[in-house]
Amino acid sequence: MQDALFLIKDYIRRGTLLPSVLLNNKEVYQLIKDSGKYQVPSLQELKKVVKKLEIEEDDLYLSVNPFSPFVYIHQLTYVDIQNLNESFLDMYQVKKTIHSLREDMEKFRDEGDYESIIHITSNKYVLNIFHEVYNEVELEKRYSLFRETYTQMEYGFEAFQPDILEEVLTLNMDTSFKEQLKPDNKGYITIYRGEGSKSRGLEEAYSWTINQKIAHFFAKRFDKEGKVYQGKVHINDVIDYIDDRNEGEILVIPTNVKEIIKL
């Protein structure tokens, strides 16, 4: 039990989602409540909510997010729950939302419609879904699903499972994006990268931009001491060009970026 408590303390410290079933242990219940990080319902309230929503207690989680302190997760289904109050659950039809979404997710999965699964998933959970279904997706469709996930999620490349990332970056067969790029007479494109104190180093830099102003923006967004780098990459080594967010983003394997200098 002491090992379990140590692990739970570490989860609390890191603000990890905690399964509500942990509250059934009195010692753990008090530990979570005393942390002040989670909104902790009474066991009576918890059981009442589980019964009302017709869900398994294992699928209800506590979150440190004050705007959605509870989360429902079952396989591919993720639903934020702002309040366990009965009137709130009724007003916002939380039960209907959960079960309708579960049905949709199961239907899309059975049909192999993984893009629809990604599109209707919360940005906070979309990467989990991508990892969950990746090996079910046909090889020729994996990069497209990766692209959808990457542009929707709230994290960078470091959040992807390394083995999946290594494979999927070799799978983009659509090279039409190259028509939008302007290489020099040797086929090279000048690219830029803005780095703050929390950014990954150049050896892990998959994301660059062709727009120097964008690089400066990312360098200084959270860190006045941010750095901007310039490099070159051959057009044949560019994995993709993403401009959905008007950021002129270039995806590359870090070792393919040459002549890197700090501006």
Order of alpha helices (4+ residues) and beta strands (2+ residues): alpha-beta-alpha-alpha-beta-beta-beta-alpha-alpha-alpha-alpha-alpha-alpha-beta-beta-alpha-beta-beta-beta-beta
